[in-house]
Amino acid sequence: QKMSLWAVAEALGDAGLAGAPGRTDGRAFDRDRCAVIMGNAMGGEFEDLTSLRVWFTEVRHTLEQVALRQQLDAATLERLVRTLETEFLAKLPKITEDSMPGELSNCITGRIANAFDLRGPNFTTDAACAASMAAVQAAARGLSNFEFDVALAGGADRSMDPPTYVKFSKIGALSPSISAPFDARADGFVMGEGVGILVLRRLEDALAQGERVYAVIRGIGASSDGRGKGMTAPNPRGQRLAVERAYEEAGFALSTVGLIEAHGTSTTVGDNTELQVLTEVLKQCGAAPRQIPVGSVKSMIGHLKSAAGAAAIIKSALALHHKVLPPSANFVAPPAASPLHQGYLQVNTQTRPWAEHPGAPRRAGVSAFGFGGTNFHVVLEEFIAAAPSAAPGPRSVGVPKDEVSKPNVRERVVALIAQSTGYSAAELQPELGLEADLGIDTVKQAEIMAALRQAFGLAPDSALSLAQLPTLQAIVDYVEGASAGTPGPEVYVFGGVHPLLDLVVARVVDQEQLERPAFDAAAEQQRHARGHPRGIQRRLELGTGRHHRFADELRRLEHAGHMLDLAGPLVGCAPGQALVEHA
C-alpha cells in the first residue's frame, strides 16, 4: 500500500494532475469521476507474519506436550516456553485494528482513494501474473462506457517472503541464476517487486485538456484456457484466443505490429509456447517472416507477478512515445527447438531507433498470462498529433466556397483517410462502413477529425466523432455541408445498448414536432442509413451505459450550456430513448 501511494503521486505528477484538492501542483480534475483499479494476487507478506503470531499457541501446546514426554520439570518447561515465545514473537508484527485492512488486497485501491480523495469506483483484480492487465481492461471498459472520466490502473506486488520462494520453487518456476527469456540458458524466472500505475483517459478528453499522450490502447483481448494440462501449465489455445481477440477489437492484424512485449518468464516451456503461438498467428494472417522485435521486461527487473503486466505496458508505451525499440537483456542464443528459428520473431538485444513506415503508425502488442489459465493481450498504438496549420484562417471557413465541390471534397477526404489508415484511395469506397469494414473506431477519431478540421477549416468540435459517421459517404456529406457554410441542425445523440443501430427520432423541439407518419418515415430512414441524415452539423455520443448514465450525461450537457438553447432534434435508442423522450 505504501509503494502504491508513492507511485500514484508520481503518476499524477507526470500527468500534470493535482495530487490533492486545492493543491497547485497540477490541474484540477473531477475526483468524483476518477476510478482506482489495481491488480494484486497475494496481498503481501504481513498476512503470513501475523498468522504466525496467531498460530503460536499451537506451537506452544506442541512444545509442552513434547517436553512432558521428556519429563521436564514444570519450572524448566515454563522458562523454555516463555523464552521461545518472547524471542519468536518479537520478530513478528503486532496485531492491531490496522492489521486486517493492511493485509487485504482491496485496501490497496481503498488506501489510494482515501489518500487522494478520489470518489469513483475502487477495486482490485486478481488474475495472478496477469492481474494488472485485467485492471487495465476493467478501466478501459469503464472509460468507454462513461462510467468515469479518469482511471488510475495498474498493479502492485511485494510478495518476496520465504513462503513465496518455497512455493514457486516447488512448482519449479524459479531460476537459481539468471532471468534470460527466450535464451538457451533459460531455467526459470527471478522474482521482483514493484508498482506500476497508468493514468488512463478517453483520447478525446486528454486532447481537450492538452495532456501528453504516451500511447493509445487500440484493443484488449482476454481468454481462459479451458480444460488443459493443469492450473499452472501454459496452454497455447488460451493464449492464441487472447491475442486474436485483441486484434479483432483493434481492427488490424498482428502483422502490423512493430514490437511485441511478451510475457517471457524465462521458463523453457512457457517461452516456447508463447513464441509458437505468436508465430502461428502471424502465419495465419499471411505475414512473411520479417523478424518482428520481441522482448520481456522481466529480463531487466525480474518478474513482478501481479504488477508484471503494468510494467510491460509502461515499457511499451514509452517505446512508442520515444520511437525507440528497447532491448531485452541476457539473450545470447535461442534453444535448438525455439520457434525463433522460423524467422517471424527476433529477440531485440540493442537499443535502436524505431523506423517509421509511411502511412502506418507504430504499434506494439503486450501479453500477460497468469496461473489458473487466464490470458491477456493489449494492443498499443503511437499517438500522432495533428500538425498545426501554417496559416490558419477564420475558424468557420477554410475552403473558399467556389472550391467546395463534391469531387473536390470527396478526393480530399479520401486522401486524408488513406494517409491516416494505410488504405489506398481505390479501396475507400463510399458505401464502406468506417468501423465494420475499415477498422476506424472511436480511438482513431481524434486524429482523423483533427486532420479534416485543418484541411477544411472546420470549427473545432470536441463532441463530433467519426464513430458517429458510419460510412465514408457520411463524412463527405458532413464536410460538404460544413465547408459550404450551410450547416444542418444540431442533433444530440444518446447511445443506448448498441449506438448507431436502429437510431430513431424520439423528440424534436416544438416547432419541428413530427406527425406520426413522418416520425415513422424518419425512423426507417435512420435505420437504413445506420448513421445521420445529410447536413447534420454535430452529434454528441454519450456512451453505452445503462439508464442512469443518460441522466448523468444530460446534467453534463446542461452544465455546458447545451440544454438551454436546443434548436434541433434529439436522437436516441434503446434505454436512452425513454429518457430522451422526457428530456
N, C-alpha and C positions, 0 to 999 in steps of 0.2 A: 504493500500500500504506500509506503514512503517513497519507494522508487517511482511509482506511478504518479504521485503528486509532483515530484520534481520533473518528470518527463512531460506531463501536461502543461506545466508552467513554461517549459522550454518550447513546446509545440505552439501554444497560444502566442507566445512572443514572436516566434518565427512567422506565424500567420498574420502578425500585426493586430491581434485582438487583445483587448484589455484583460488582464488576469483576474480582476475583481471589479464589481460595480463601483463606479465613481473614480476609478484609477485612470491616470492619463498616460499609461504605458502602452496604449494601443486603442484601436477603435472599439467603441461600444457595440454590442450586439444583443439580440433578443435572447436572454438567458432562459426565458420560458420555453423557447423552441430550440434548445440545444440538448442533444442526446449524448449519453456516455455509454458505449458498448465495448466491452473488453473481453478477450479470450483468456481463460485460465482453467487449468485442469486439476491442479493438485493443491492449490491454496497456499502452500508454503510449509516450512518445517516446524512452525510453532505448534501446530496441532499434534505432531509427533512428540514434541517435548513436553507439552502439558499432559498428554496422555500417559507418558512415563510417570509423571508425578501422581496421577490418579491411580495407576496400577501398582504403585509401590507397596500398597497394603498387601497385595498378593505376594510380592517378593518377601515382605517381612514374615508373612504367615508361613511361606515355604521354608524360609531360613529357620524359623522357630521349630518347625517340625523336624528338620534335619538335625538341628542342634540337640533336640530332645532325644533323638535316636542315638546320638553320640554321648548322651548322658552328661551334657554340660550343666554345671550348677546354674541356678537362676540368675545370680549376680553377674556371672561372666556372660551369659546369654544376653541379658539386658544391655550390658555395656557394649557388646558386639553389635547388636541391632541398632542402638542409638547412634553409635559412631558411623555405621554404614548409612543410616538414614540422613544424618547431618551432612556428611560429605557428598553423598549422591544427590540429594535434593538441592544442595547449594548450587549445583551446576545447571539446574533447571529453572525456567521462568515461573514466577508465582502466578497462581490463577486468581484473576480479579474480574470485575464486571466488564473489563475491556477485552478479556481473553477471547470470548466467543466471536464478537464482531471483528476481532483482529485476525481470526482464523478463517472465517467464511469468505469464499471467493467472491460472492456477490458484493461484499462490502468494499472491494477494490473500487468498483464504479460508484458505490454509495459514498465512499470517502471523497472521491473526486468531486462528485456533485455537491457534497456538503461544503468542501473547502472552497470551491469556486462559484458557489451559489448558482448552480445550473439546475433548471427545473423541468427539463424534458425527461423522457424515459431513461432509466439507467438499469443495466443488467449485464450479466456475464454470459458468455457462451463457452461450452465445453465440447470440443471436438479433438481432444488430445493435442497432438502436434500441429493440427490444423485449426486450433481454436481461434486464433486471431484472424484468420481468413474468414471463418464463419462470422466473426464480429463485423468484419468489413462488409460481407454480404448483407447482413441484417441492417447495417447502417445505410448501405446503398439503396436497399429496398424502401426503407423508411423515408429517405430523401426523395426518391422517385414518387412515392405516394403522398408527399407533402405532409407527412406526419410530424416533421420537424425541419428546421432550416439549416442547422449546423450539427455535425456529428463528430465527436471525438471517439475514434475507433482504433483498436489495436490489440495488444496482448501484453501480459506481464507474467514472468516466471522467475523464481529464485529457489526452485527445488533442487538444492545441491547438497542435501544432507546424506548421511550414510545409508539410511534405508533406500533412498532413491538409487544410489550407486549399486547397492546389493541387488535390488530388484531388476534393474536394467542388465546387470551382469548375469543374472540367472537366465535372462532371455538371450544372452549372447550378443547384445547390441553395442556394447562399449568397446572402444579400441584402447589397448594398453599404451599406444604410442602416438598416433597422429590422425588428424582428420584429413583425408585425401579423397574426396569424392571423385568417382569415375576412374581412379587410378588402379593399377595392378596391385598396389600395396594396401588398398582399402580393406580394413578389417573391423570396421565399426566406427561409431561417432564419438566425439569428445563433447561432453556437456558444457553448456554455458548458461549464464543467467542475464536477464535484461528486460527492458520495457521498450516497446515501440508504439508510438502514438501518431495517428494520421488525423489531420483536420480535413473533414470532407464537407463539401458543399455541392449544390447543383451548379453546373458550369455557368449558366446564365446569371445566377446570383453572385458568384465570385467575380465575374466580369463587371457586373453592375457596381460592385464595391471597389473595383480597381485592384483586386487582390492578385498576388502572384499565384500562378497555376503551375505546379511541378509536372503533372501528368493528368490524363483523363481516363477514368475507368470506362472501358467500352463493353465489357462483358464479364460475367462471373458464372462459372459452371460448378455444380456440386453433384455428388453422387454417393451411393453406398455400394459396397462390393457385393452385397447379397451373400449367398452361400459360397464359401471358399475353403481354403486350406485351414484357416484358423483366424483368431481375432487379431493377431499381430503380423500375419504374413501379408506382403504386398500382393494385390490382385490386379492383373492387367485389365480385366474387364471393367472394374470400377474406375480405375484411373482414366481409361480411354473415354468413358462416358462423361466424366467431368470436363476433360479437355474439349471434346466435341460439343458439349452443351455451351461452353464458354464462347466458342467461335460462332456457334449458331446464333447466340444472343448478340454477339458483336457485329455479325453481318459480313464477315470476311473469313478467309481461311488461315490456318496456322502457317501456311507457306509464306504469308505476307509479313510475318514477324521477323525482326532482325536480332532479337536476343531472347533466350529462354533462361529464366532463373528457376532452376529445378529444385525439387525437394532435396535431392542429393545428400543423403545422410552418411555416405561413405560406408554403407554396408554392401557386401557383394551382391546379394540377391536384390536388394532394394534399388541400387543404382542400375543394375542390368535391366530390371523390369521397367523402370521409368524410361530409360533410353529407348528400349524396344517399343514401348507404347508410342512415344513421340515420333519415332521413325515410321511406324505403321500409319499413323495419322497423316504424316507428310506424304507418304506414298499414295494414300487414298485420295488426297486432294490433287494428285497429279504433279507434285513438285519434283523437280530434278534435284539430284544431290548437289548441294551448294554449301555445305558445312556451316550451318547456322550456329553462331556462338552460343554455347551453353555453359553455365557455371552454377555455383552454390555458395551462398554467403557463409554457410556452415564451415567452409574450409578456412575462414578467416576468424570468426568469432565463436565457433562451436555451435552446437545445437541448442537453441533457446527454448525448445519444446513448445509451450503454449504461445510464446512470442515469436516463434520462428517465421510464421507467415508474414507478420508485420515487418520484421527485419528484411525479408526478401522483397516485399513490396516497396519499402523505403529505398533499398538499394537500386531497384529497377526504375523507380520514379526519378531518382537522382541521375541515373544513367541517361534517361530520356531528356531530362532538363538540361544537363550539361553536354549532351550529344557525345557521350564517351562510352565505349564498351569496356566495362571493368573486368579485371582478371579474376580467375578462380585459382586459389593457392594450392600448393602441394601436388599439382598434377605433373606427372612426368610421361607416363605411357599407359595406355589402356590395357586391360586383360586381353588375352588372345580371343576370347569369345565375345568381346564387347560389341554392341551394335554401332559403336562409333566407327568401326571399320567399314560400314556401309556408305559413309560419306555424307550423310544428311546432316549430321551434327558434328561440332568440333569444340572441345573444351578450350576456352579462351584463356591464355596464360599471361597476356601482356595488356596493359592499359593502352588503348589506341582510339583514335577518333572514330566516331560512328558516322560512316559515309551516308550522305543524303541520296535518295533515289527520287528523281523528278516525278512529281505527281502523286507520290505516296509518302505519308507521314511515317516516322519511326514508330515501331510497335514492339512491345515486349510481352511475353507470356510468363506467368509466375504460378508455380504449383506448391501445394502443401497437402500432405497426407497424414492421417492420424490412425492410431490403434483403434480397433473396432470397425475398420473398413470404411472410414469417412474420407472423402477426397474433394479437393477444391482446386480450381484453376482460375486465375484472374488475368484478364487481358487489359493491358495499359497502352495508351497511345500518347505521343507527344502533343503538347498544346502548341498550336501555331497561331499566334496573334495576327489579326488583320493589319496590314501595313497602313499607316496613316496616309490620308490623301495629301498630295503635294500642294495643291492649291484648292482648298475646299471653297465651294461657292455657297449660296444660300441653302440652308438645311432642307428647305422644302422642294427645291428644284435642283436637279443635277444634269439631266439630259435636256437640251433645248427641245421645245415642243415640236419643231419641224423635223427633228431627228427621231422622234418616237414613232416608229412603225413596227408592225407585228414582226416582219422578218428580222429587223434590226434588234429588237428586244429578245426575240427567241434565240438568235445566234449568240448574243452576248450572254444570256442566261445559261445556255447550254455550255458555252466555253468556260464560264466560271465554275459550274458544277463539275465539268470534266476535269478541270485543273485541281479541284478540291478532292475528288473521289478516285481519280485514276482511270475512269471510264473514257473511252473515245467518244467524240461528238456523235459519231454514227450510231453508237449503242444507246444514246439517250433519246429514246422515242417519247413523244408527248404523253402517250397513254400509260407509261410505266409508273407503277407505284413507287414513290420515293423510299418508303421503308420496306415494303414487302419485296420489291424487285431489285432495288438499288442499294439497300442497306443504309440509307441516310436516316439515322434516328435522331432523337432529341439531343443526344450528346454532340452531334455534328452541327446542330442548328446555329449555334452562335458564330462559328467560323464562317459558314456559308452566308448567313444573313449579314454579317459584317462586310463581306466582300460585295454583296448585292447593294447594300446601302452606299458603300464607297463608289461603286461603279455608276449607280443611277442617281446618287444624291438624295436618297430617300431619308426622311426624317427618322432618327433613331427611335426604336420602339422595342423595349425590352419584353413586351408582352407577346410579340409575334414570334412564332417558331415554325420551322419548316415541318415539324411533325404535324402541324395543323393543316399543312398544304399537301394533300396526299399524292398529287401527281405533278409531273413536270409542267403539264398544261396549266395547272392551278397556279404555279409560281409565275409562269409567263403572264397569265391573266392579271395576277396581282400587280406585277411590276408595270405592265402596260397602263393599268388604271392609275397607279400612284405616280408614275413618271409623267403622265399626261396631265397631271393636276386635277384629275376628276375622281377623287377617292369615293368609294362607296360608303354605305352606312357602317357605323361601328357596331360590331357584334361581340357579345360576351358569351364565351363557350364554357360550359361546365361539363367536364369529362366524367362519365359515370363508370360503370364496371368495365366498359370497353370503349374508350373515346374513339371518335371518327367512324364508328359503326352505328347505323340506324339513328343518325342525328335527326332530331325533329324540332320544328319551330314550336316552342312551348308558350311563348307570350311575346307580344310586341307592345310598344307604348300605345297609348290610347288612340292617337291619330293614325296609327298604322295597323290597328287591330284587324286581323283577317277574318273573313267569314269562314264557316266550316269547310265548304268545298275548296276554297283557296288554301286553307290550312292543310287539308289532306294532300292537295297537289304539291304544296311546298315541301311537306314531309317526304312524299315519294321522291321528289327531285333530289332532296338531300340524301336519301338512302342510296339512290343510284349513283350520285356523284361521289359519295364517300368523302365528302370534303366540304368546301364552302362555295357558295354561288359567286359568280363573277362580280368583281368590283368591291368586294369586302375589304375595308381598309385595315381592320385589326381584329384579332381574335385573342382571347385570353384562355390559355389552357390551365385548368385549376386542379389537375391531378386525378388520381384514380382511387381515392379513398372512399369511405362509406359516407352515410348521410351526414354525420356530424362534421365531416371535413368541409362540406359545402357551406355550412353556417359560418365556419371559421373563415373561409375564403371570401364570403360576402362581406364579412366585417373588415377584412383586409382591403377589399376594393373600396368600401365606403370610407375607410381611413385615408385612402389615397385620393379621394375626391371623385371617383368614377361613378358612384351611385347617385350623385346629386344632380347629374345632368344627362341622364340616359336619353339618347336620341336614336336608338336603333334597337333591333330585336335581340332578345335573349335566346340562346340556343342551348338545349341540354339533352341529356339522355339518361336512361336507366334511373338509379336513385336520385341523380341530380335533377331530373326533370320535375319531380314533385316539388322540390324546394324552389326551383326557378319559377314555377307557376305561381308561387306565392311571394315572389320577390318584390 
